[in-house]
Amino acid sequence: QIQPIHTRNDGNIEQVGVKIGTTVGEKLDDESIKNTDLSKTQISEDKKQQDLATTEEKKDRVGIILAPSLYRSMVYLKYLEELKRRGINVGLITGHELGAVIATLFAFGSTPEEIQWRFFRLGPKLEKKIPFSHEWRELILKEFAEELNNKDIADAPIPLAIPVGSLSTRSFTFYRRGDVLNALENNLRLFHKENRNCCAAFQWGVFDRKIFLENKISPIIALEGISGDIEFRERPEEFIGIYGRAYGIIKRQQNEVDIFVRIADKKTPLDNFTDNYKQMNYGPPIIEKVKLIRKAVTEFLERKKTELSGMIYDFTAPLVEI
């Protein structure tokens, strides 16, 4: 079970002992049954049909993880746009650092094109700030505060999880409930820069299939932009080490996903917003990769149906790398 998050006065996130269920749809209580003219048999049949419809609706929805890639994350928007265009429905989305911001905006209804435009306006300001600094973080949170203020993670129309790391336990948790901006703020903070317990999750982990299996979502698609090519224009001695460790974690946890997609065809410094933003204009390579993703998703779903006869959500397919 996933523990929700609660906002304390000091702005940290703490876990509280309330469990979130995964049941979909309204539950019939005793009073509603007494007051209906339907027979128990009819109620049972209706519930069975409802459960069947829910399963049919959810079983072809994929999970998406947007790995930490700093400004290379901008290319994720083109992938989300093309996946949506090809009818791939998202059942749960999550992401790290700027990937978490993109995943959150997408889950709350912004189109990839709208998010792209927002970052286009924000980008020149971001390039003047050091990534993960207080000023950098404030620019991002201020830009999206209007639509995300007082929003709960659980309110997202597309199911959303936001990862947050813990310095005290040196681990991370995907949160399904709690204040959105608070969770994003902690996701955009490096533990060694500020004396705060909650911080960016990718310092200790990136992928975890359990959050998707608990919500009966598969296959799991990971989009990753580091690809072992780690270059920074500013403070390379600091950030190369951080993202080098992150890439090591990604490689170790790669088998936690079903379809692993490397998005960085043309390498640019991770902190170069302008050049990474331009990568979205290289449409043909992205479209070809999305076609391969669509094919892999189709094959995955067919294997689930034929090999497991309905017991589909514990299925682990061989890793597909694109």
Secondary structure, DSSP 4 states (H G I P E B T S, - for coil): -BPPEEE-TTS-EEE-S-PBP---SPPPPHHHHHT--S-HHHHHHHHHHHHHHHHHHHTTEEEEEE---GGGGHHHHHHHHHHHHTT-EEEEEEESTHHHHHHHHHHTT--HHHHHHHHHHHHHHHTTS-TTSHHHHHHHHHHHHHHHTT-BGGG-SS-B-EEEEETTTTEEEEESSSBHHHHHHHHT--TTTSS-SEE-GGGT-S--THHHHHTT---EEEEE--TT----SS-HHHHHHHHHHHHHHHHHTGGGSSEEEE--SS---TT-HHHHHHGGG-HHHHHHHHHHHHHHHHHHHHHHHHHHTT--TT--PPPEE-
